[in-house]
């Protein structure tokens, strides 16, 4: 399916009322501190509140001041739309001709930042709100279990950037009527439960578990301030029993936005916030666990050793196939980074195999992984395969592979193709196994080179091995890869080209007769396939026996040549004295007699006798000595 353009506004949401979905819908983005003289010291934060009611969700933004003395002060509200994000995604995800260069969208892209090498010790301070006016208040043990699971997730996914992540304390807080409180009041009440802890200090997080009975009142599952990296602490409120919601909110503390979904359409690209259903920054679907961090998030966080796990494809590189280890692997290349025309990292490809930490995710479950009726453009399946992630303005879009005109795959499988950057880049899934996946990346401006194959076979006699020479390439480039060589339809060798050429001997001696040798070059992503063949005749071996008679000067000497072979020998025998030709005769019944000139002086002469061979009998040669005596 191709896309001539892109339209991402408004974003499309479909959440069936019957689905057990808890979406983390409230995030806080840090802004510079207030400059007003009468404002308390602190940091202004923008709070984006997304309402999930019905089929027309609404989004608004609040503002809050996180004061230096630990208070949360609500400020004025306004309604805003994300600026520029839709245009950025349109320029990068669109399969059809783009209105501008992909580099124009680079400003909105999430930047990979090198983080401090010092690991951070993270601590969770848990508050369970006990409200007798509603139902579903968390016990301290249950809240601690949820918090421990979320902490363990981040300890694992940080890959050494977090030295420890513990639940430092869990306390109950009696607070009747809590469902009517704003998130600022919940933040403040939770922080007040730990008066000696500074939650703006690195690694300090306070988590308020509101009763599940408040879910309808709040209209969201979680809220947290968005930080910069693993050193950011802050405030979290959750109204959900799944630890994935808390893991999501902690992701905001660490600077991560949302995992979204992008679907190419015939007229553009549709975006669905929270529906990149693989990692922690997506919505919480039922009780499934979040999967491993996408390579794009890992790059943004600057995880230790991440550069060694990435393989970068520079702009306009020759077509090539790259191998990805599963994203959950401890070693190997786990992320393929595809650059745009400014050589800016743009798309991050990961292989989701459903192994290790991803075993309990939705995409790896026994369910079909199909979400039908949720999206205007058609059904989307979430299964094992290669995901394509695009970081934009703090969020990461999973770009789905079109399967049919009304269906998509969020993770591509063998044979799937995806065209991006206005047709400049094409991704093709070559193979996938439990051990890894192979992806071909090609750029429109560096297409596959057409090749010509050639094969030559040396002339040999029966019961000898022939030398085979194969060359493959174009007028300007020498091909790489392997060739398969056949003799009379039977494969005799598979060889690797070096500089577009390979030479080898036939594995067995050849029998006499006509033989056909052919070479098949299957090609590579960079070089097109080609083939060639040649016919050769292996001749019957022959032997040449030569006799001479002594003569005296003035007498014509004769040289008798006898050719022996399995087949009837025909052709010519020539005699040379040194390099000088001195006579010839036709072979008849395997014999030729050559008469030499009478003028030779008395002496001994070394002769070379050569049989020319025929179409079926091989040539042969022999040495002989002729003695010319003086006259009596």
N, C-alpha and C positions, 0 to 999 in steps of 0.2 A: 504494500500500500504506500503510495507516495503522498507527500503533503506539500501543497504549493505555498502555504503560509502557516501562520500560527495565530490562534486566538486563545488566550488564557484568562481573559476577564469576561464575566466573572468565573471564579473557580467553581467547579461542579462538585457537589457533595450528595451522596446517597447513603443513608444509614437506616435500614429497616428497623422499625420500632421493636420487632420481635427478636432482633439480633442482640446477643449479649455482648455489647460493645461498650468499653469505657475508654473514651478518647481523652488524652492529655491535651487540654485545649487552652490552657492559660499560661502564657510565658511572659517573662519580663526581660526587656532589653535595656542595658545600662546606658544612660546618657550623661553628658557632663553635669557637674554640680550646678545648682542654682546660683546666679550671681546677685540676686536681690539682697540688699543689706539686712532686711528684716527676716530673711529665711534662716532657719536653723541649719547648722553645718551638716552636710551629708551628700548623698548622691541621688539625683533624680532618675527614676526608672520608668520606662514606658511599659504598661501592662496590656498585652493584647488579649482580649476576651472574645472567644468564639462560642456562639450559641449553636447547639446542635438540634434545636427543635424543628420538627417537620422536615419538608423537602427544600426549604429556602433558608438555610442557615445564615446568620448574620455575624458580622465581626465588628467590634468596636475597640477602641484603645483608651485605657485609663492611664493616669500618671500617679506615681507614689514617690515619696521621699524616704529613702533609707538613711536615717540620721546617724551621726557618729556615736550618739549615746544609746543606740539600739532601738529607737522608736520607728514605726512605720506610719507615715503621715499621708493620707489621701489628698490628692490635688484635683484640679479640674479635668474633666473628660472631654474627649473629642472623637470624631469618627474619621478614620484614615484608611486608605487603601495602599497596599505595597507599591512603592514607586519603582518602575523600571523592571521589576522581576519578570513580568509576562513577556516584555520585549526581548529580554536576555534569553529566555528559554526559547522563544520563537526563532531567534537567530541561530541557536545552537542545535536544537532538537529537530527542526524542520527538515524533511527529506527532500523537499522541492527546492527550486532556486531561491536563494536568500536575497533579501532586499539590501543587505549590506554585508560587510566582511564579518567573520566570526570574531575578529579581534575587537570589533566595536563593542562587543558584550563583555569584554574581559574585565571592565571596571566593576561589574556586579558580581563577579565570581568570588567565591570564598578563597581566601589566601591560605596557603600552607605556611605555617609559622613554626620555626625551630624553637622548641621549648627547652626549658632548663633541664639539665641532666639529673638534677637532684630529685629523687623520689619524694612524693608527698605522703604524709600520714593523714588519712582522712578519718573523721569521727562523726557519727550520727547521734544526735540527741533527740530522743523520741518522746512525743507527748501524745497520749491517747485522751481525747475529749470524751468525758462521760456525761451524757445528756439524757436525763430521765424523761424529757418531753418527746423523745423520738426513739427509734429502734436502731439496732446495729452498731452500738458503741463497741470499739475494739478493746479486747483485753490486752493487758500489757504483754502477755506472752505471745499473743497472735501478732501484735504490732512488731514486737522484737523479731519474730520469725520472718515477717515480710521484709523488715529493714535489713536483716542479716542476709537474706537472699539477694536483695538489690545490691548490697555492699559487696558480696562475694562476686556478683556479676562484674562489677566495675573493677574490682581487684584483678580478676582474670583478664578482662579485656584491655586493661591499661598496660599490660605486658611489661611491667617493671616501673612504670611511671608513678604508680601508687605503691608505697612501701607496705602500707597496712590500711585496712578499712574496717573499723570496728563500730559496734553499737555501744557507745560510751555509757549511755544511761537511758532508762525508760521509766517515765512517770505518768500517772493518771492525773487528769485535770477535770474537776467537776465544773461543768459549764452548761447549765440548763438554758434552752433557747438558742443554742449555738448555730442552728440552721439559719437564723436571721442575720448572723454576723457577716460583714464583708471580709474578703480575704486579708485585708490589712489588719483587721481586728483579730483574726485568727493568728496571723503571723505574730502580732504583738503579744497575744496571750501565751503563745507557745514560747516565745523568747523570754517572757517574764518568768516562766517556770524554771529557767536556768539563768538567774541574774548575774552570775559570775562568769558567764561564757560570752565572748565576743563573736557573734556569728558573721561578722564581716572579716574575721581573721581567716588566714589560709586553712582550708581543710575542715572548717567547723560548719556543720549543717544541722539545722533544727527542723524536725519533721513533725507536723501536726496531723494526726489521723482523726478526721472528722467522722461522725457516725454515718453508716451507710444509708440511714434513713434521711440524711440531708441531701442525697444525690439530686433529687428533683428540684430542691430549692436552689442549689448552686448551679446546676446545669453543666458542670464540668467535672472531670475526674481528678484533675491535679493542677497545681499552679506553683511556679517557682521563678525566681529571678535568674536571668541569663548572665553568666559570668564570662570569663576569658579563657580559663584553662583549669587544670587540676588544682590550682592554688585557690580558686574562688570558693568561698563558703556562701552561706545565705539561708533562705527560708523556703520551706516546701509545705504545701497543704495537699493531702490526698484524701479522696473519698472513694476508695476502691480497695478491694481485698487482694488484688493481684499484684505481686511484687514488680511486675513489668512496668506498672504505672509509676512507681517510685523510681525505678531505674531510669525511666524516661525523664522525669523531673530533675534527677541528678545530672542527667546529660545536659540539661539547660544550664545548670550551675557550671558545668565544664565548658560552656560556650557553644554547645550544639543547638541547632534549630530543629526543624521537623523533617521527617522522611516522607517525601511526596511521590506522586505517581504521574508520569507524563505519557499520554497516548497520542500517537500520530493519527491524524484523520485526513480524508481527502482534501479538506480545506484548511487545515492548521494542526494545532496541537492542543489537547485538553489536559488541564492539570487538576489533580485531586490531592488536596493537602492531607497528610497523615497516612496515605495509602501505599507508601513504599514498604509493604508488610514483610520486612526481613529483619531489620535491626531494632534497637531500642527506641529510636525516635519516631517510629510509626505509632498508630493508635494501638491500644490493647485489644486484641481480638480474642474473645472468650478467655480461657485460662492458659492459652499457649504462651510459652516463654519467648522472650525476644532473642533473636539470633545474634551472631557475632557482629561486631562493628564493621561497617563497610570500609573498604579501602580509602574512600574519600574522607570519612570521619577520622580514620587513623592518621591520614596525612595532615588534616587540619589540626589534630591534637599533637602532632609531632612525636608519635610514640617511639620509644627507643628501638633502633634497628629497622624502622619501617622502610627507610630508603633502600636497604638491602633486599627487602621483600618486594619491591616494586621493579617493574621493567618498563622503561619509557620508550614510546614510539614517537620519534620526532616527525614533525610535519613533512609531508611529501616523501616519506621513506618508501623504498621499494616494497611491493606487496610481499608479505611474509606471514608465516604461521607461528604463533607464540603459544607456549604451554603454560597453563596456570595450575598450580597446586591448589587443593581446596582451601578456602579462606580460613578454616579452622586449623590448618596445619601449623606445626611449630617451625617448619623449615620450608625452603623452596621459595619460588616466586609466586606470591599469592595475589598480587594486584598488577594489572596491566594499565598503564597510564597513556592515554592517547592525546597528543598535543594538537592544538589548532594552528592556524597560519601564522601566529605570533610565537609559536612554540611554548604557549602557555598550557600547563596541564589542564585538560578540559573534561575528559571522560575517564572514569575509573572502572575497570572491569574486574569482577570477582567471580570465582566459581563457588557456588553454594551447593555443596554435596550432601547436606543433611547429616553430616557426621559430627562426632564429639559434642561440643556445646550447642550445636544446632539441632540435635536429635529431637528436642521437645518443641520445636517451632511449628507454626501452622504449615509452612511450605513443606516440611519434612514429615508431616503427619500422615496417617492412613487415609485421611479424607482426600477427595479429589483435588483440593486446593483451588477449586473453581468458585469465583464470585460472579454469579449471573444476576442481572437485574439491578446491580449496584451502580453501573456506569451507563451514561447515555450512549456511549460509542459501542458498547457490546460487552461481552463477558471477558473477564481477565482470570487466567489461571496462575497460581503461585505454586510452583513446583521446583524441584532441583534443576539447576542449570546455571548459566552465566548471566550475571546481572550487569547492567550498564548504569552507572551513577553519574549524575551531573550536579556539582555543587554550585548553587546560585544564591547570593544574598543570605548566607547563613543556613539555608536549607539544602537538602540533597534530594534531587529527583531521580527516581528509578525510571529509566526510559524503557518502556515495554516493547517487545518484538511483535509486530503485526503478524497474526497467524492466518486469518481470513479477513474479509471485509467487515466482519462483526465480532471478531474475537482476537484476543491478545495473549501473549505469554510474558509475564513479568520477568521471568528468567528464560533466556533463550536455550534451546536444545539443538542437537545435531541437525544441521541443514538450515537453521534459521538465519535470516539476513536482516540487517538493520542499517539504513542509510541515514547519515547525519550531516550536519554542517552544510545544509543546502545542497546535498549530493556530493560533497567533496570527499567524504569518508564513508566507506562501506565495511561493516563488520560481518563476518560469516563464521558460524559455529561449525567447526570441522568434526569434532568428536568429543565425547565425554565418557569417563569411567569413574569408578570410585576413587581412583588415584589422581585424576586430574582431567583438565579439558584443554582443547586446542582451539584457538581463535585466529582467523585470518583477518588481517587489517590491510586495506588497500586504499590508496588515494587516487582520485580521478585524474590528477595531473601527472601521475607516475604509473601509467597502466602496465599491464602485463606485456612483456616483449614477445613477439612472434619469433619462432626459432626454425632453423633448418637442421635436420640431422643428416649425417653422412656416415657411411660404413665402408671400409676397405679391408680386403682379405688378401694376404700374401699368396703367391703361387707356390704350391708344394706338390710333391709326389705322394702317392699312396703310402699309408703307414707312417705319415709324418704329421706333426701338429702345425697348424697355420697360425700366423700372427694376425689378430683382428684389431683394427684401429677405428675408434668411433669419435666423431666430433659433433658437438651440438652448440648452436648459438645463432646470433644474428650478425649483420654486417659490422655492428659496433660493440656488441656485448657477447661475452662467452658465458654459456649457461652453467648452472650448478645443479646439483641433485644427482639422481641415479638413472642409469639406463639398464634395460633388460635386453639381452641378445639371444636370438633364436637361430638354430641350425635346422633347416628343413622342418620348421614348425615346432621343434622341441627346444625348450629353454636350456641354454648351456651356461649362462652367466648373468649375474647382476653386479654391476660395477658403479662406483662413484666417480663422477666427473671431477677433474682437477684442471682448472683453467679451460673448461669447456671440452676436454679431451680425455680419453682413456685408451690404453693399449694393453692387450693381454693375449695369451696363447690359448688355443682351443684346449679344453680339458682332455680330449682324447685325440689319438691319431685319426686321420681321415682316410676313408676308403675311396678308391678311384670312382670316378663318375661325376655327374653334375650335382652341385649343392647350392642351396639358397640360404644366405645369411641375412637376417633382418634385425634392426634395432628399434625398440619402442621407448621413447622418452615421454613419460607421463606429465612432465612439467612440474613447476613449483608455482607458488603464488606470484613470483616475479617473472617466470618464463613459461611461455605456452608450450603445449605438447607438440611433438613431431615424431616422424618415423621415416625409415629408409630401408632399402634392401639392395642386395647385390648378388649376382649369380657367378659362380666360379666353377671351374672344372679341375678336378684332381686327376692327374694323368697316371697312367701305368708306369711304374718304374722301369728303367732300362739300364742295360750294361753294354759297354762298348769294349770290344777286344780288337787290338790292332796288331798286324804282323807286317814285316817288311822283308825284302830279300836284298842280299848284298849284290851290288853291281859294280862294273868298272866304268871309268869315265868314258863318256860318249854313248853310254847305254841308258835307256829310260828305265828308271826304277818304278816299282809298283808298291802301293800301300793297300793292304786289304783290311777293311773294317767290317766286323761282324757285330750286329745289334741283336741282343737277346731281350725279350720281353714277353709278358703273357699275351699281349695283344699283338697283332701283326704290325710290324714296324714299317713305316714309310718315311719319306723325307729325303734329306740330303746330308752327305758327309763332306766336310771341308777339312783341308790340311793346311797347317800353317808352319812355316819355318821361322821361329821367333814370333814376330808380329806380322810377318809377310805371308800373305795368302799365296799358295802355290798350286792349288788344284782342288777339284771337287768331283763327286759322283753321286748318282741317285741310288738309294737303297732299294734293292730288289730281292725279295725272299730273304730279307734280313742281312743282306750283304751288299757292300759297295767296294769297287776297286778303282783306285785313283792312280793314274799314270803321271809321273813327274817328268820335268824337262830333262833332256840329255846333257845339258850344258853344265851340270853341277860338277865342281872340282872334287878331286879325291880328298875326302876327309869324312869325319863322323858328324852327322847332323841330328840335333834334337828337334823332334817334330811334336806338334800338338794337333790332335785329331778331334774334331767336334761333330757330334751328331745333332742336327737341328731339332729333332723331335717332330711330333705331328699333333693333330688335334686330340689324340687319345694316348699317345706315348710320350713320356718325358724325354727331354734332351739329355745327352750324356757326353762325356769327353774322356780322352785317354792320352797318355804320353807314349811316344815311340822313338826309337833310334834308327836312323838310316846310315849305313856305311857304304861309301863310294870308294872303290879301290882304284889305284892307278892302272893304266893300261899295261898290258904285258909287253 
